[in-house]
């Protein structure tokens, strides 16, 4: 269905249930979000949307991570964090699943941190294995989430919980994330795939125009103010990347030592 050859993601399509699967495919780095991966992720969603507009019957998309250790641990600290080619605005790759005209389901197994969690939060649904760990640890690098994390966590878990998670950088279990409303379900790892496929089957058997209308209607109620919030978030996150504290956070992370924050 897709003509593009990807290097950092894998794409497959189930002809029976009419759903696609996008796999973040950098297991050696726990599916860290390199600039190339973000670019290919964006390209994949755009080509899928083009196929839908050409008349292809696509009912849903699943996003997951290669291997059994991580959905994604977030940004690759050794890679550029500039806006990838083909992405129209800062943080735009984290909005593609939300803007896609069909339901998008994040299947989380293992670590789901930083930009990886932001990518999952942009999906319509999140199902996690019980062994999964979620969090926004950007604060420990002297920055804040820059792909919608503060905004979407506040919507799902409430403002106070979002501030707690983003200010402390704490990791939480899948069960905690379920209680907070961050994931839809927490299930045993060996049942995760069947659980997600069963959910996709339920959706794929519903009228597709009505399913799309539900997604559009719910998203519309959050669109305007959140857009301004995300823009502010992203600008703040970018500005913090030029601080001494961010440089110290990255140094401490690479050397596996405690950082010494300077407040500048």
SEDREN-532379 format. One record per residue (C-alpha): x, y, z. Coordinates in steps of 0.2 Angstrom, whole numbers, plus 5000, padded with zeros to 4 digits. Example, Ala and Ser with C-alpha at 12.3 -4.5 7.8 and 13.67 -1.06 7.14 Angstrom:
<atoms>
<X=5062&Y=4978&Z=5039>
<X=5068&Y=4995&Z=5036>
</atoms>
This chain:
<atoms>
<X=5000&Y=5000&Z=5000>
<X=5014&Y=5012&Z=5004>
<X=5028&Y=5015&Z=4991>
<X=5041&Y=5023&Z=5003>
<X=5055&Y=5012&Z=5010>
<X=5058&Y=5016&Z=5028>
<X=5074&Y=5013&Z=5038>
<X=5068&Y=5017&Z=5056>
<X=5050&Y=5012&Z=5056>
<X=5041&Y=4996&Z=5049>
<X=5024&Y=4996&Z=5041>
<X=5012&Y=4982&Z=5039>
<X=4993&Y=4981&Z=5034>
<X=4980&Y=4968&Z=5040>
<X=4968&Y=4965&Z=5025>
<X=4955&Y=4956&Z=5035>
<X=4952&Y=4970&Z=5048>
<X=4959&Y=4984&Z=5037>
<X=4971&Y=4991&Z=5050>
<X=4989&Y=4996&Z=5048>
<X=5003&Y=4995&Z=5061>
<X=5017&Y=5007&Z=5062>
<X=5032&Y=5000&Z=5072>
<X=5046&Y=5011&Z=5079>
<X=5061&Y=5001&Z=5073>
<X=5076&Y=5006&Z=5083>
<X=5076&Y=4992&Z=5096>
<X=5095&Y=4994&Z=5099>
<X=5092&Y=5012&Z=5106>
<X=5075&Y=5007&Z=5114>
<X=5067&Y=5015&Z=5099>
<X=5074&Y=5032&Z=5103>
<X=5066&Y=5046&Z=5092>
<X=5080&Y=5051&Z=5080>
<X=5077&Y=5065&Z=5068>
<X=5076&Y=5052&Z=5054>
<X=5063&Y=5041&Z=5064>
<X=5052&Y=5057&Z=5067>
<X=5053&Y=5061&Z=5049>
<X=5048&Y=5044&Z=5043>
<X=5034&Y=5043&Z=5056>
<X=5027&Y=5059&Z=5049>
<X=5029&Y=5053&Z=5031>
<X=5020&Y=5037&Z=5035>
<X=5005&Y=5045&Z=5042>
<X=5004&Y=5058&Z=5028>
<X=5005&Y=5044&Z=5015>
<X=4992&Y=5034&Z=5024>
<X=4980&Y=5049&Z=5024>
<X=4983&Y=5051&Z=5005>
<X=4978&Y=5033&Z=5003>
<X=4962&Y=5036&Z=5013>
<X=4958&Y=5051&Z=5002>
<X=4961&Y=5040&Z=4986>
<X=4948&Y=5028&Z=4993>
<X=4958&Y=5015&Z=5002>
<X=4949&Y=5006&Z=5016>
<X=4959&Y=5009&Z=5031>
<X=4949&Y=5008&Z=5048>
<X=4963&Y=5010&Z=5061>
<X=4981&Y=5011&Z=5064>
<X=4992&Y=5004&Z=5078>
<X=5008&Y=5012&Z=5084>
<X=5020&Y=5001&Z=5094>
<X=5039&Y=4999&Z=5097>
<X=5051&Y=4985&Z=5091>
<X=5056&Y=4973&Z=5104>
<X=5049&Y=4969&Z=5121>
<X=5059&Y=4983&Z=5131>
<X=5051&Y=4999&Z=5125>
<X=5038&Y=5008&Z=5115>
<X=5051&Y=5022&Z=5115>
<X=5062&Y=5031&Z=5128>
<X=5060&Y=5047&Z=5119>
<X=5072&Y=5059&Z=5111>
<X=5089&Y=5053&Z=5105>
<X=5100&Y=5064&Z=5115>
<X=5114&Y=5062&Z=5102>
<X=5103&Y=5067&Z=5088>
<X=5097&Y=5084&Z=5082>
<X=5080&Y=5090&Z=5089>
<X=5076&Y=5102&Z=5075>
<X=5060&Y=5101&Z=5066>
<X=5062&Y=5086&Z=5053>
<X=5060&Y=5090&Z=5035>
<X=5041&Y=5087&Z=5030>
<X=5035&Y=5093&Z=5047>
<X=5026&Y=5110&Z=5045>
<X=5027&Y=5116&Z=5063>
<X=5037&Y=5113&Z=5079>
<X=5031&Y=5097&Z=5088>
<X=5020&Y=5093&Z=5073>
<X=5025&Y=5075&Z=5072>
<X=5017&Y=5073&Z=5089>
<X=5001&Y=5079&Z=5082>
<X=5000&Y=5067&Z=5067>
<X=4990&Y=5053&Z=5076>
<X=4978&Y=5065&Z=5083>
<X=4975&Y=5074&Z=5066>
<X=4974&Y=5057&Z=5057>
<X=4956&Y=5054&Z=5051>
<X=4955&Y=5036&Z=5058>
<X=4957&Y=5030&Z=5076>
<X=4975&Y=5027&Z=5081>
<X=4980&Y=5015&Z=5095>
<X=4996&Y=5015&Z=5105>
<X=5002&Y=4998&Z=5110>
<X=5014&Y=5001&Z=5124>
<X=5026&Y=4987&Z=5130>
<X=5040&Y=4992&Z=5141>
<X=5047&Y=5010&Z=5143>
<X=5037&Y=5024&Z=5137>
<X=5046&Y=5040&Z=5142>
<X=5048&Y=5058&Z=5136>
<X=5044&Y=5060&Z=5118>
<X=5039&Y=5042&Z=5117>
<X=5025&Y=5046&Z=5130>
<X=5021&Y=5062&Z=5120>
<X=5019&Y=5051&Z=5104>
<X=5008&Y=5039&Z=5113>
<X=4997&Y=5053&Z=5121>
<X=4994&Y=5060&Z=5104>
<X=4985&Y=5043&Z=5099>
<X=4967&Y=5041&Z=5102>
<X=4969&Y=5026&Z=5114>
<X=4983&Y=5018&Z=5124>
<X=4984&Y=5000&Z=5130>
<X=5000&Y=4996&Z=5140>
<X=5007&Y=4979&Z=5147>
<X=5008&Y=4978&Z=5166>
<X=5027&Y=4978&Z=5165>
<X=5027&Y=4995&Z=5156>
<X=5034&Y=5011&Z=5164>
<X=5028&Y=5029&Z=5159>
<X=5035&Y=5046&Z=5162>
<X=5040&Y=5063&Z=5157>
<X=5059&Y=5064&Z=5163>
<X=5063&Y=5080&Z=5153>
<X=5065&Y=5090&Z=5170>
<X=5081&Y=5080&Z=5174>
<X=5089&Y=5087&Z=5158>
<X=5084&Y=5105&Z=5163>
<X=5070&Y=5106&Z=5151>
<X=5051&Y=5102&Z=5149>
<X=5041&Y=5092&Z=5137>
<X=5040&Y=5100&Z=5120>
<X=5028&Y=5089&Z=5110>
<X=5012&Y=5092&Z=5120>
<X=5016&Y=5082&Z=5135>
<X=5011&Y=5095&Z=5148>
<X=4995&Y=5099&Z=5139>
<X=4989&Y=5081&Z=5135>
<X=4993&Y=5075&Z=5153>
<X=4983&Y=5089&Z=5160>
<X=4968&Y=5084&Z=5150>
<X=4969&Y=5066&Z=5154>
<X=4975&Y=5066&Z=5172>
<X=4971&Y=5084&Z=5178>
<X=4982&Y=5099&Z=5180>
<X=4989&Y=5094&Z=5197>
<X=4994&Y=5077&Z=5192>
<X=5002&Y=5083&Z=5176>
<X=5012&Y=5096&Z=5185>
<X=5018&Y=5082&Z=5198>
<X=5023&Y=5071&Z=5184>
<X=5032&Y=5084&Z=5174>
<X=5040&Y=5093&Z=5189>
<X=5047&Y=5077&Z=5197>
<X=5051&Y=5067&Z=5181>
<X=5044&Y=5052&Z=5191>
<X=5041&Y=5035&Z=5182>
<X=5024&Y=5027&Z=5185>
<X=5018&Y=5010&Z=5182>
<X=5005&Y=5005&Z=5169>
<X=4992&Y=5002&Z=5183>
<X=4995&Y=5020&Z=5190>
<X=4994&Y=5027&Z=5172>
<X=4977&Y=5018&Z=5171>
<X=4971&Y=5025&Z=5187>
<X=4976&Y=5042&Z=5181>
<X=4967&Y=5040&Z=5165>
<X=4983&Y=5041&Z=5155>
<X=4981&Y=5023&Z=5148>
<X=4964&Y=5015&Z=5144>
<X=4969&Y=4998&Z=5150>
<X=4984&Y=4989&Z=5159>
<X=4985&Y=4971&Z=5154>
<X=4997&Y=4956&Z=5156>
<X=5011&Y=4957&Z=5143>
<X=5007&Y=4940&Z=5135>
<X=4989&Y=4946&Z=5132>
<X=4993&Y=4964&Z=5126>
<X=4992&Y=4960&Z=5107>
<X=4976&Y=4950&Z=5108>
<X=4968&Y=4964&Z=5118>
<X=4973&Y=4977&Z=5106>
<X=4967&Y=4967&Z=5091>
<X=4951&Y=4963&Z=5099>
<X=4948&Y=4982&Z=5102>
<X=4953&Y=4986&Z=5084>
<X=4941&Y=4972&Z=5078>
<X=4927&Y=4981&Z=5088>
<X=4931&Y=4998&Z=5080>
<X=4933&Y=4991&Z=5062>
<X=4916&Y=4983&Z=5063>
<X=4908&Y=5000&Z=5066>
<X=4903&Y=5013&Z=5053>
<X=4919&Y=5022&Z=5048>
<X=4911&Y=5039&Z=5045>
<X=4903&Y=5039&Z=5062>
<X=4919&Y=5033&Z=5070>
<X=4928&Y=5047&Z=5061>
<X=4915&Y=5060&Z=5067>
<X=4917&Y=5054&Z=5085>
<X=4935&Y=5058&Z=5084>
<X=4933&Y=5075&Z=5076>
<X=4919&Y=5080&Z=5088>
<X=4929&Y=5075&Z=5104>
<X=4945&Y=5083&Z=5097>
<X=4936&Y=5099&Z=5092>
<X=4932&Y=5103&Z=5110>
<X=4950&Y=5104&Z=5115>
<X=4957&Y=5112&Z=5099>
<X=4959&Y=5131&Z=5101>
<X=4966&Y=5134&Z=5119>
<X=4977&Y=5118&Z=5119>
<X=4985&Y=5124&Z=5103>
<X=4991&Y=5140&Z=5111>
<X=4996&Y=5130&Z=5126>
<X=5006&Y=5118&Z=5115>
<X=5014&Y=5133&Z=5106>
<X=5019&Y=5141&Z=5123>
<X=5026&Y=5124&Z=5129>
<X=5036&Y=5121&Z=5114>
<X=5044&Y=5138&Z=5114>
<X=5048&Y=5137&Z=5132>
<X=5056&Y=5119&Z=5129>
<X=5066&Y=5126&Z=5115>
<X=5073&Y=5141&Z=5125>
<X=5078&Y=5129&Z=5139>
<X=5089&Y=5119&Z=5127>
<X=5101&Y=5134&Z=5127>
<X=5103&Y=5135&Z=5145>
<X=5118&Y=5129&Z=5156>
<X=5106&Y=5118&Z=5166>
<X=5101&Y=5108&Z=5150>
<X=5120&Y=5106&Z=5146>
<X=5123&Y=5100&Z=5163>
<X=5108&Y=5088&Z=5163>
<X=5114&Y=5080&Z=5146>
<X=5132&Y=5079&Z=5153>
<X=5125&Y=5070&Z=5169>
<X=5114&Y=5058&Z=5159>
<X=5129&Y=5053&Z=5148>
<X=5141&Y=5051&Z=5163>
<X=5128&Y=5043&Z=5174>
<X=5131&Y=5055&Z=5188>
<X=5120&Y=5067&Z=5198>
<X=5118&Y=5084&Z=5190>
<X=5123&Y=5101&Z=5198>
<X=5110&Y=5113&Z=5193>
<X=5116&Y=5131&Z=5191>
<X=5099&Y=5140&Z=5188>
<X=5105&Y=5148&Z=5172>
</atoms>
